[in-house]
Amino acid sequence: MELKRVVVTGMGALTPIGNTVEEFWKNLLNGISGAAPITRFDATNFKTKFACEVKNFDPVDFFDRKEVRKLDLFAQFAFVATEQAIQDSGLNLTTLDPDSIGVIWGTGIGGINTFLEEARNYVQNNNVPRFNPFFIPKMISDIAAGQLSMKYGFRGPNYATVSACASSAHAIGDALNLIRLGKAKLFVTGGSEAAICEAGVGGFNAMQALSTRNDEPETASRPFDKTRDGFVIGEGSGALILEEYEHAVNRGANIYCEVVGSGMTADAYHLTAPHPEGLGASKVMQNALCDANIKPEEVDYINVHGTSTPVGDGAEVKAILKVFGKHAYKLNISATKSMTGHLLGAAGAIESIASILAIRNGIVPPTINHFEDDPEIDNNLNYTFKNAQKRKVRIALSNNFGFGGHNASVVFKDFE
């Protein structure tokens, strides 16, 4: 069968470096770090005392107090970014068929704040079971997708993707494929995460996954740098409106770009570490390019997973060299997590937005915080260190890899 074309017609972002797409993009290009001392809880006794928090966010600016009590922070973030994306898309919801619109939303952890709060209350109440009736509906990972469908009346396919840090990239890939197959005309897709709490930071600290550069948090996320010592945890949300091409044209939509392919693989190797040779990462990029009918030498920019972990960054470089060969040296590569921190299940969504805006504006955001070359990786690649670089970006690839060995790549193309 002939697959439908899919385009992006709206975007929304709530991030550690900007609470709108415009602010997010401006600060990306200016190399602004979102890392700062943690304010959400007292981190005095934690190995890591900083994070990339969303700033100047007050739930009562967006929800009434009754709604706030029913929504975990990760779902609040999802609502705010989605409303931005719908407004940006120019959708007139009263004229659309609600059965043809779906929501696929990614999150790696979901309502961890709610779980922690309820567990704490249980212990403080001498183990008397007085749980909030909204405990389970606030906590479960699918609830953001469900709540969004209820708010807007969307009755098409509706579910959550949960694959750790690949969650929202998987959500975008699924939305792409369902529209291609004619299962829906339009999807709200993306992801959100809000895991900056005692359990989130403490759990990642126990794994020795987080940077402990407490004296200089703004420079702690150092992708591809010899001195990198772990990722910086972030939070927030990214939302995209994916739409069938003819549907978008018929309503006169503004089209940002085309989504032309996706790939999904597993490392089948380790709970938390990537395959050291990047086998799953190379295969997922190959699959995405094949799905898009794109040759490696046609790609201009890769927004890499680039978490600033000692093993992960090197494995991704090996994968890129395997897939792109000599063309790898003509690419621009950048790790925007150096500025936003790692948004876990929401990373793929905001990094897809960064990739789309690189295409739209002809400029590649930088990888900041480079101080010393790592002799264990190829330093001849263009990592877009320190400053944004202008170039024509016709095709961009966005990579995300998650604990459990989950890999996802999405291919974006300038709209023709």
C-alpha positions in Angstrom: 0.0 0.0 0.0 1.0 3.6 -0.5 2.0 5.2 2.7 0.6 8.7 3.6 3.1 11.6 4.0 3.4 13.0 7.5 4.3 16.6 8.5 4.8 18.6 11.7 2.3 21.5 12.0 2.7 22.5 15.6 5.1 22.5 18.5 5.2 23.3 22.2 8.0 23.2 24.8 8.4 23.6 28.5 12.1 23.1 29.3 14.8 24.0 31.8 16.0 26.8 29.4 12.7 28.1 28.2 9.0 27.8 28.8 8.0 28.3 25.1 9.5 27.0 21.9 10.8 30.5 21.1 12.6 30.9 24.4 13.9 27.3 24.3 15.4 27.9 20.8 16.9 31.3 21.6 18.7 29.9 24.7 19.8 26.8 22.8 21.5 29.0 20.2 23.1 31.2 22.9 24.5 28.2 24.7 22.6 28.8 28.0 22.8 26.1 30.6 19.7 25.2 32.6 21.6 23.6 35.5 21.5 25.1 39.0 21.2 24.0 42.6 18.0 21.9 43.3 15.1 23.9 44.7 12.4 21.1 44.7 13.8 19.5 47.8 16.6 19.8 50.3 19.5 18.1 48.5 22.1 18.7 51.3 22.7 15.0 51.9 22.7 13.9 48.2 25.8 13.2 46.1 24.3 15.4 43.4 22.8 18.7 44.6 21.9 20.3 41.2 19.6 19.6 38.3 18.0 21.2 35.2 14.7 22.3 36.7 11.9 24.1 34.8 11.9 27.7 36.0 9.1 30.1 36.8 6.4 27.4 36.6 3.4 27.8 38.8 0.6 25.3 38.2 -2.1 27.7 39.3 -1.2 29.8 36.3 -2.6 27.0 34.1 -5.0 25.0 36.3 -7.5 25.6 39.0 -6.6 24.2 42.4 -8.9 21.2 42.0 -7.1 20.2 38.8 -3.7 20.6 40.4 -4.6 18.0 43.0 -5.5 15.5 40.3 -2.5 15.9 38.1 1.1 14.9 38.8 3.7 17.4 37.7 4.6 15.3 34.7 1.0 15.5 33.5 0.9 19.2 34.2 3.9 19.7 32.0 2.2 17.6 29.3 -0.9 19.8 29.3 1.1 23.0 29.0 3.3 21.9 26.1 0.3 20.4 24.3 -1.8 23.5 24.6 1.1 25.5 23.1 1.4 23.0 20.2 -2.3 23.1 19.5 -2.3 26.9 19.5 0.8 26.9 17.3 -0.9 24.5 14.8 -3.9 26.8 14.2 -6.2 23.8 14.6 -9.9 24.6 14.8 -11.0 21.6 16.9 -14.7 22.3 16.3 -14.3 21.5 12.6 -12.3 18.3 13.0 -13.4 14.7 13.3 -12.4 13.7 16.9 -12.3 10.0 16.0 -9.4 10.8 13.6 -7.2 12.5 16.2 -5.1 10.5 18.6 -2.6 11.0 21.5 0.6 9.0 21.9 2.6 10.3 24.8 6.0 9.2 26.2 7.3 9.2 29.7 10.1 7.1 31.3 8.9 7.2 34.9 5.5 9.0 35.1 4.2 10.1 38.5 7.2 9.4 40.7 6.5 12.5 42.8 3.0 11.3 43.5 4.2 7.9 44.5 6.9 9.3 46.8 4.4 11.7 48.4 1.8 8.9 49.1 4.5 6.5 50.5 5.8 9.3 52.7 2.3 10.0 54.0 1.7 6.3 54.7 4.8 6.1 56.9 4.1 9.4 58.7 0.6 8.2 59.5 2.0 5.2 61.3 1.2 2.9 58.4 -2.5 3.6 58.5 -3.7 3.2 54.9 -5.2 6.6 54.1 -4.3 6.9 50.4 -5.5 9.7 48.2 -8.2 8.4 45.8 -6.3 10.0 43.0 -3.0 8.2 43.9 -3.2 5.6 41.1 -4.7 7.9 38.4 -2.0 10.5 39.1 0.9 8.1 39.1 0.4 5.7 36.2 2.4 6.5 33.1 -0.4 6.4 30.6 -2.5 9.0 32.4 -1.1 12.0 30.5 -2.2 10.6 27.2 -5.6 9.7 28.7 -6.1 13.1 30.3 -5.1 14.9 27.1 -7.7 12.9 25.2 -10.4 13.9 27.7 -9.5 17.6 27.7 -9.7 17.9 23.9 -12.2 15.1 23.1 -9.7 13.2 20.9 -11.1 9.7 20.4 -8.4 8.2 18.1 -5.6 5.8 19.1 -4.5 6.7 22.7 -1.7 5.2 24.7 1.7 5.8 26.4 5.1 4.7 25.3 7.4 3.8 28.2 11.0 3.0 27.1 13.1 5.0 29.5 15.0 7.8 27.7 13.7 6.6 24.3 10.0 7.0 25.3 9.0 10.1 23.4 11.1 9.2 20.4 9.1 6.0 20.3 5.9 8.0 20.7 6.8 10.1 17.6 7.8 7.0 15.6 4.5 5.3 16.5 2.5 8.4 15.6 4.3 8.6 12.2 3.5 5.0 11.4 -0.2 5.1 12.3 -0.8 8.2 10.2 1.2 6.6 7.3 -1.1 3.6 7.5 -4.3 5.7 7.5 -5.2 4.9 11.1 -5.6 8.6 12.1 -5.3 12.0 10.5 -3.5 13.7 13.3 -1.6 13.0 16.5 -0.6 14.9 19.6 2.7 13.3 20.4 5.8 13.9 22.5 6.6 13.4 26.1 7.0 14.8 29.6 9.0 14.0 32.8 9.2 15.3 36.3 11.6 13.1 38.3 13.6 15.7 40.2 12.7 14.5 43.6 14.5 12.6 46.4 13.7 9.2 44.8 14.7 10.3 41.3 18.0 11.9 42.2 18.8 9.4 44.9 18.1 6.5 42.6 20.3 7.7 39.8 23.0 8.6 42.3 23.0 5.1 43.6 23.7 3.9 40.0 26.5 6.5 39.8 24.8 7.8 36.7 24.7 11.5 37.6 27.4 14.1 37.5 28.5 15.2 41.0 30.2 18.4 39.8 28.4 20.4 42.6 30.7 23.3 42.6 30.1 24.2 38.9 26.7 22.8 37.9 26.4 24.9 34.7 29.4 23.1 33.2 28.5 19.7 34.6 26.9 18.3 31.4 30.0 17.7 29.2 29.2 15.5 26.2 32.3 14.1 24.5 34.6 15.8 26.9 37.4 13.8 28.6 36.3 15.1 32.0 32.6 14.1 31.7 31.3 12.3 34.8 27.6 11.6 34.2 24.4 13.2 33.1 22.5 16.1 34.6 18.9 15.2 35.4 16.3 17.5 33.8 12.5 17.9 33.6 9.9 19.3 31.3 7.9 18.5 28.2 7.8 18.7 24.4 4.7 18.3 22.2 4.4 18.0 18.5 1.4 17.9 16.2 2.0 15.3 13.5 -0.5 15.5 10.7 -1.3 13.7 7.4 0.0 15.8 4.6 -3.2 16.3 2.6 -5.1 17.0 5.8 -2.7 19.7 6.7 -2.7 21.3 3.2 -6.5 21.2 3.0 -6.8 23.3 6.1 -3.9 25.7 5.2 -1.6 24.7 8.0 1.8 26.0 8.5 4.2 23.1 7.9 7.5 23.0 9.7 9.0 19.9 8.1 8.2 16.4 7.0 8.7 13.3 9.2 10.1 10.7 6.8 11.3 7.8 8.9 11.9 6.1 12.2 13.9 3.2 13.6 13.6 1.1 16.7 16.0 -1.6 18.0 17.3 -3.2 21.2 20.9 -3.6 22.4 19.9 -6.9 24.2 23.1 -6.3 26.3 22.8 -4.7 29.7 20.3 -3.1 32.1 21.8 0.4 32.0 24.9 0.4 29.8 24.8 0.7 26.0 26.6 -1.9 23.9 30.2 -0.6 24.0 30.5 -0.9 20.2 27.2 0.9 19.7 25.7 -2.1 17.9 22.0 -1.2 18.7 22.7 2.5 18.1 24.2 1.9 14.6 21.4 -0.5 13.6 18.6 1.9 14.7 20.1 4.7 12.6 20.4 2.4 9.7 16.8 1.3 10.1 15.6 4.9 10.3 17.4 5.9 7.2 16.2 2.9 5.3 12.6 3.6 6.5 13.0 7.1 5.2 14.6 6.0 1.9 17.5 8.4 2.8 21.2 7.6 2.0 23.6 8.3 4.9 25.4 11.0 2.8 22.2 13.0 2.5 22.1 13.7 6.3 23.3 17.1 7.4 22.8 17.1 11.2 22.5 14.5 14.0 21.0 15.6 17.4 22.8 12.9 19.3 21.7 11.2 22.5 24.9 12.6 24.0 24.2 12.3 27.7 27.7 13.1 29.0 28.3 9.6 30.4 31.7 8.0 30.0 30.5 4.9 28.2 27.5 6.2 26.3 29.1 9.1 24.4 31.9 6.9 23.1 29.5 4.1 22.0 27.4 6.6 20.0 30.4 8.0 18.2 31.4 4.5 17.1 27.9 3.9 15.9 27.9 7.1 13.8 31.3 6.2 12.2 30.0 2.8 11.4 26.8 4.1 9.7 28.1 7.2 8.0 31.8 6.4 7.2 33.6 9.3 5.6 30.5 11.4 5.5 30.5 11.4 9.3 33.2 14.1 9.0 30.9 16.3 7.0 28.0 16.2 9.4 27.2 18.6 12.2 26.7 16.7 15.5 25.4 18.4 18.7 24.3 17.3 22.1 21.7 19.7 23.3 21.6 17.9 26.7 24.7 19.9 27.5 22.2 22.8 28.0 18.9 21.2 28.9 20.2 18.3 30.9 18.7 14.9 30.4 14.9 15.0 30.3 14.6 11.2 30.4 11.4 10.2 28.7 10.8 13.7 27.4 14.3 14.0 25.8 13.3 12.7 22.4 10.5 15.3 22.1 12.4 18.4 22.9 15.4 17.2 20.9 13.1 16.5 17.9 12.0 20.1 18.2 15.6 21.3 18.2 16.2 19.2 15.1 13.2 20.6 13.3 14.2 24.2 14.2 17.7 23.5 12.9 16.1 22.6 9.5 13.7 25.5 9.7 16.3 28.2 10.5 19.5 26.9 8.9 21.5 26.8 12.1 22.8 24.0 14.3 22.6 24.5 18.1 25.9 23.9 19.9 27.4 21.4 22.3 28.6 23.5 25.2 31.0 22.7 28.0 33.9 21.3 26.0 37.2 21.7 27.8 39.4 18.8 26.9 39.4 16.3 24.0 38.9 12.7 24.9 41.6 10.6 23.3 39.2 7.6 23.4 36.8 9.1 20.8 37.3 10.5 17.3 37.9 14.2 17.8 37.9 15.0 14.1 34.1 14.9 14.0 32.2 18.3 14.1 30.5 18.2 17.5 29.5 21.9 17.1 31.4 22.7 20.2 30.8 26.0 22.0 28.9 28.0 19.4 26.0 27.4 17.0 26.9 27.0 13.4 25.0 28.2 10.3 24.4 25.6 7.6 21.7 24.4 5.3 20.1 21.5 7.1 17.9 19.5 4.7 17.8 16.3 6.7 18.2 15.8 10.5 18.4 12.7 12.5 17.5 12.6 16.2 18.8 9.7 18.4 17.6 8.5 21.8 18.6 5.5 23.8 17.2 4.2 27.1 18.0 2.0 30.0 17.0 -1.6 29.1 18.7 -1.2 25.7 15.9 0.7 24.0 17.0 2.7 20.9 14.9 5.0 18.7 15.8 7.4 15.9 13.6 9.7 13.9 14.4 11.4 10.6 13.1 14.9 9.7 13.3 16.5 6.3 12.8 20.0 5.1 9.3 20.4 3.6 9.0 20.4 -0.2 
